[in-house]
């Protein structure tokens, strides 16, 4: 079987690739087989196109903390206990203060949140 794959340059190409890969969702092909190779190539092309055309920005650390706290039934008091300061916890959650390396380390140790999610991802202008 010839591998009928083409670059994804347009939205129409993207739609075509999504339709092509969709058939593999119910029964994923065997890795290393011709169909498995086709699946891998399509997935790689789709991922590259979507990364370029539909980028997802990393969340701000305060949003990461609020999400984690919400998912785990924690409140500002719990964050204050980790940071050692209720006013500081309030400033962090409101986005008025960045986390210091000491705070990031304390949160990672207490709650297991990866440090890279707690570092601000601002782009220099």
N, C-alpha and C positions, 0 to 999 in steps of 0.2 A: 504494500500500500504506500502510495506517495503521500508525504506529509504536506497537506495543503495549508500552509501557514503563511501569513503575510504580515508586514509591519503594521502597527496600529498608529495611524497618523491623524485620523479624523474621528468624529463622533460615530459616523456610520461604521468605520472599521472596528471601533470599540464595541458597538452593538453586535456586530457580526461575531467578534471573539467571545463575547459573553454568551451568545446563543450557542456557539460551538462548544464551549466548556461546560455549559449547563447539563449536557447529556451525561457527563461523567459524575455528577453529584450523587445520583442514586447508587451507582456501582463504580467506585473508583477503579481505574485500570491498574493492572499489575505493574509495579515499578520496573523499568528496564524494557518493558514490552514496547512495540511500536505505538500502541495507544497510550501507554504510560508516558512515553517520551513526548507525544503530542500534547498530552495534558500538562506536563511540566513546562513545555515551551509556551503554550497558551497562557498559563498562570503567570509566568514570568513577564510576558509581553503586556498582559492586562495590568499587572502590578506596576510596571514601569510607566505605563500611560497614565494610570490613576494617580500615581505619586506626583507626576508632573502637572496634571490638569486638575486634580482635586486634592490638593495637599491638606493634611489635617495638622493644625498647629497643636503643639504641646500645651496642655492646660497649665494655667498659673498654679503655683504651689498652694495658694489659699483655696482654690477650687479642688485640688487633690485632697487637701485636708478635710474640707467640708464634706466631700463625697465619702471619704473613708469613715469619718465620724458618723455620718448619716447611716451608712451601711452597717456600722457596728454598734449603733445605739449609744454613741458617745456625745458629750456636749462640751461646751467651752470650758467648763470646770475640769473636765478630763484633760484637755489640752493644757490648761493652766498648771495642772499637776506635773505633766511631763516637762513643761518649760520652766516651772518654778515661779510663774508670775501671771496672775489673772489679767492685768492691764496689757501685758505683752501678748497674751493669747488673743485678746480682743483686737489689738492692732494688726496681728498677723492675719486673722480671719477676715478683717475688713480690707486687707490689702494695703494698709498704710505703712507696713514695715516688712522688709524682706527677712527671711530666716537667716540667721548666722550659721556658720559651720557647726558651732556647738549645739544650736537648736536642732539642726538637721540630724546630727549624730544622735541626739537624745530621742527624737521622734523615730528614727530608724531603729534604734535599740528597743524602744518601748512598744512600737506598733508594727515594726517590720516593713514600713513603707520604703521602697528603694530611694536612695539619696538623689539619684538623677531626676526623680519626679518632684523633688522639693527645691531644686535650684531654679531661679527665675530664668525663663527662656526669652528674654528680650533681645531684639535684634537692634544693633547699633544703627543709628540714622546717618 
